[in-house]
Amino acid sequence: MTMPDLETTWSMAKVVRDMMESHWRADLGYSVPNPATYPHLWLWDSCFHAVIWALLGDVRAARELEAVLTGQLAGGMVPHMRYGAAGPDTWLGPLEKTSSLTQPPMFGHAVRVVMEAGITVAPSVLAKAKAGLDWLWDNRRTKDGLIYVVHPWEAGNDHSPRWDSWGAPGPTKDGYDRQARTAWNKDRMRDVSFGPDGSGVWSSAFVVCPAAFNAYTAFNFRELAAVTEDQRLEAKAAELADSMDAFLWNEDERLWSDLAVVGGGASASIPISDGVMGALVTADAVKAQAALQQLDDPSRFHAPFGPSNVVRAHVAYQPDMYWRGPAWPPLNYLFTLAAQRHGMEGTVQRLKKATAAGVAASGFAEYWNPEVGRGLGAVPQSWAGLVIGMQ
């Protein structure tokens, strides 16, 4: 199969800039992921948008980052959505302008990229970013020192096979019913309890410590520490990374696996590429390399158009199905950072090449089939512009 050569087809930066411009909402101060499919602000999407604007040298990076944190609740939680249209398409908690759930806190990394691009970040934004991370630390940790989530939407990978054993509709002999799974996710909001400021604090049915969410939190503590020189943040990053190694490392899979707290259990160890993300923060180079090497292994995650989200040989692997097999631009971007951290230059170059091929073949899709590059989800999706950070 011949890979498209993106750089000889168009100017990467120009295509990304044109896409970002078409998704920019000047009245709201942020980019929508896709104007038709996703007309609101999502936490980690907009953090990645800030990264893209910064890579383009555009001061809207700071505005996008500020927009992420504008919805911060009184206690410090950063909601996973701010409603930019007439309201959400489902009930996401008792608040009128934002959801009551959170999402991977990628604002620490966004702050670092924006500042290192020479773009000014207001002190108030730095303070809010610290408060957002501290809220997770103070309100969402188990006795083992791990961060937990109270709904699949918080983890980002809401239809992952990892959640199947919580009673979520999974594959049947007739295929996979995405609408039924979405309805199940919506119904789980009934199980969430809320704090005085409207933040989700617990669930009677779904509480889990996801490996990737813990890695993202530790990574963002560390990224924010790098630009603020706040050693308290660095210490929390190291402590969380150590807890991950102690309680989430799965030696059989050579990955970090999720840990069930309320409900579920059996599916939490299904091998998905999120389990590689501990390499972003672990101090254990042996574990990091064992996980990262699977991105180059065709029997595990390596595919022609970027890493599959589920091990290719696993029965749960569905390369066209949302969070059950496709390649994702933000995951590829973070895998690249993890591989760079551990000096795995060959892996870095293969990730860059495969991601560029996937972006080109899919038309800057939200996600794509890693076997053939077929675009899936919303097309184009803003976070596919992260490809310019992988050149």
N, C-alpha and C positions, 0 to 999 in steps of 0.2 A: 504494500500500500504506500503510495507516495504522499508525503507530508506537504501541505501547503507552506510556502516560504512567505511568511507574513511581511517581512521587511522589504521584499522586492515587489509586493503587491500594492502596498500603500504606505504612507507615512504613518507609523503607529501613533505617534503623539497627536497628529492632526485628527485621526479618526476618533481617538479617545476624547480629545477636547470637544469635537463636534457632538459626540454622544452626550458628554457631560453638560454641555450648553443646552441641548435639547431637553434634558431632564431637570435643569435648574429651575427652581421656583423662587424668583426674586422677592415675591411678596412674603414668602415664608422663611427665606434664608437657608434653604437646603435643597439638595437634589433628591428627587424621588427615584427609587430603584428602577421603575418602569412606569411611565405616565398612565397607561391603561390598566395594568395589572396590579401595581403597587403604588397607590396615590398618597401614601402616608410616609412618615419618617419611621424607620426601623433603626434600633440602636447600633448594631454592628455594621449594618449597611452604611449608615452615614459616617461612622468612624472610618470605614474603608474609603468612602467618598472623600473625606478630608485628606487621607493619605494620597489619593489620586490627584486632587487639586494641588497638593503640595508638590508632588512630583512634576506637575505641569508648571510649577512656579506661580500659581494663582492664589491671591490673598483670600479667595473664597474658601480656602482650606480652613482658615480661622473661623469664618462665619458658620461653616458646616459643623465644626467641632463645638462651637458655642450653641448651635441649635440642638445638638444631641443632649447637652446638659441643661438646657433651658427648662425641660420638663421635670427636672429632679424634684423628688418629693421632699417634704419637710424633714423626714428622718435621714435622708441621704440616698435612698434607692433611686437609680436611674431607670425609668420605665423603658420597656422594649419598644413601645410605639408612642408617637405623638400623632394625633389625628389631623391630617392635612386636608381631608375632604369633609363630607357631611357627617363623618363618624365611622366607627369600625364596622366591619361586616358581621360582627358577633359580639357577645358580651365578654369583655375582658377585665371586668372588675367594676367597682363602684364609682370610679372617677370619670369625669366628663371629657377631659381633654387628653388624657393619656391612659395607657393600660396600667394595670396593677401588678404586672409581671416585669421581670428584667430579662436580660439576654447577655451573651458573652461580653464582658466589659472591655471592649477594645479601645477605649478612649485613652488609656495610658500610652499605648503604642502610637496612636494618632497624634497625641501631644508631642511625643518625641520626634516623629517624622516632620511634623509641621514646624517645630522649632528649629530642627536641624536644616530645614530648607530656608531659614532666615526669615520666617514669617512670625510676626509677634503674636503671642498667645497671652491674653489678659490674665493678670493674677487671679481674678475671680474664677476664671475657667480652671486654672490649676487647682484652686481650692476645692472647686466642685468635683474635679476628677479624683482628688484624694478622698473626699467625703464619700464618693460613690464606691470606691474600692473598700474603704473602711466600713461602709454599711454591710457589705458582704462578709467581711471579716467578723464583725460584731454580731450580726444577726442571722447568718446562714452557715455557721460551722457546727460540725458534729463534735462529740467528745474526742474523736480521733484527729481533729484538726482539719477535716476536709470540708469543702464547700458543697452545699446541697442545693438542688433546685426543686420547685414544687409543681412544675408543669412541664410537659415535653416542649412547649413553645420556648421556654427559657433556655433550654439546651441548644437551640438552633436547629438541630437535626430531628425535627418533631415526628417524622414518619419512620425513623430508624428502626430496623428489626430489633435493636436493643430494647425497645419498649414493648415488644409483642407479649411478653409474659405478665404484663400489668393488665391484661385483659383487652388490649387493643386489637381491633380486627387486623389480622395478618393475611398472608396468601392463602388461597383455597385452591381446590382443583380447577376452579373456573378463572383463576388469576388473582389479581390484587385490586381491591375496591378502595381507591383513594378517597372517594367521597365518604364512604363509611368510616374510614380512619379519621378524616377531618371532623365528622360529626362526633366521634368518640372524644377527640381532643377538646371540642367545644363543651361537651358534657362534663369533662373533668374540671372545668372552672367551678362547678357546683361544690367540689370537694375542697377548694382553696379557702383558707381563712385569712383575714386581712387585719393589718395593724391600724392604729388610730389615723395614720396619714394615708391609708388606702393601699399600702404595699402588701403584696402577698407574703405571708410569713410561714405558712404550713399547709399541708394537704392531708386529708384523711385517707387518701388512696394512692398518691404518687409522690414519694420523696426519694431522691436518688442523688448520689455523688458522681456526676459524670467525669470520666477521666479528662476529656477535652476541656470542659468548663473549668475544672481545677487548674489545668495547665494554662488556659487563657488568663485566669485570674492572677496566678503567680507571675506569668509573663508580663502582664500589664502593671503589676506592682513594681517589677524590676525596671520596665521601660520608663515609668514615671520617676522612679528613683534616680535613673541615669541623668535626667535633665533638671531635677530639683535638688539633687545631692542629699536627699532625705534618707538617711540610713535606716530609719524605722521602716520605710517601705521595702528596702532591700532585705531587711531581716525577715519581714513577713513573707516575701517571695521565697526565700530559702527555706523557711519553716514549712510552707505549704508544699514546696517541691519534695521535701523530705517525707512529709506525710503521704504524698502520692506514691513515692517509692516503697514506703512501708506497707501501705494498705491497698493500693490499686495495681501494683505490678503483677502481671499474669505470666508466670514463667513458661507455661505450656504454649501460650500464643506469642510470647516475646513482645507483648504490648501492655499498655496500661488499660485496665478494664473498669467499667462502671461498678459502683457498689450500691445495691438496693438498701434503703432505709425503711421505707413503708411500701408494701406491695412488691410485686415482681420478683425477680431473682434469676431464674434460669437463663433468660435471654441477655442478661447484662454482660456476659462474656463473649457474645458473638463477635468475631474479629472484624472490626471496622477500622478505617484509616484514622478516625479520631483518636484511636489508641496509640498513634505515633506521636501525638502532640506533646506528650511529656518530655520529648527531646528538646523542646523549647526551653526547659527550665531545670531538668535534672542535673545533679552534680555527678551522676554515675555515667561515665562515658561508655561503659560496656552495655548498659541498658539502652542508652540513646542509639548507639550504632546498631544494636540488634533490631530495634524497632525501625530505624531509618532504612536499613538494608532491604526491608520488605517492599519499599517503594520501587526497588530495582528488580524485584523477583516476580516473574510472570505467573508463578503459582500462588502468589499472594496479591499484591496491589498493582503491580506494573502492567500498564496497558498502553496501546499505541498513542492515545490522545490524553494521557495523564492518568494519575492513580485512580483506581476504582475506589468507591467509598466502602465497599464490602469486599472481602477476600473473594477473588474471581472463582475459586473452586468451591465456595460455600453454597449450600442449598438455598440460602436467602438472597443470593446475588441476582439482582435484576437491573441490568445496565441502563434501561430506559426509565426506571421508576424512581420517583422523587425520594431522595435520601435512602435508597435501597440498592445503590450501585453506581450511579453516575459520578463523573468528575466535577469538582466545584472550584471555581477560580480562587475564592478566598482561602480554601484549604491548601491549594497548591502554593499560593503565596506564602503561607505560614510554614508549610513543609520546607520551602526554599530557605527561609530564615533559620529553621532548625538545622538543616543540613549545613548551611554556612557556619553556624555556631560550632559545629563539630568537625569542620574542615573536610567535609565530604564533597569535594569539588566536582567529581564525576556525577554524583547524584544531583547536585545543583544544576549542572548544565543539561542533564537529561530532563529535569523538571521544567526548566525554562523552555527548552525546545518543544516538549510535549504540550505545555500550556499554550504557547504561541500557536501551535498547530490546532489545538482545540478551539481557541478563540477564533481563529480564521475560519475553520470549517463550520463552526456553529453560528457565526454571525454575532459574536459577543453575547452568547446566551447566558441565562441565569446558571445553567448547568448543562452538561452534555454527556452523551453516550461515550464512554472512554474507549470503546472498541472501534467505533467508526466516526466519532466526532459529530454525530447528529445533534443539532441544537434542541434543547428541551427547556420547558418553563417559559419565562418571559424572554423575549428577544427584541431589542437588546436589553441587557441588564447592566446597570452602572458599574457594579463591582467587577465585571469582567475587565474593566479598565485597569485593574491591578497588574495586568500583563506588562504595562510600561515600567513597573517596579521590578520586573524580572528579566531585564535586558542586560 
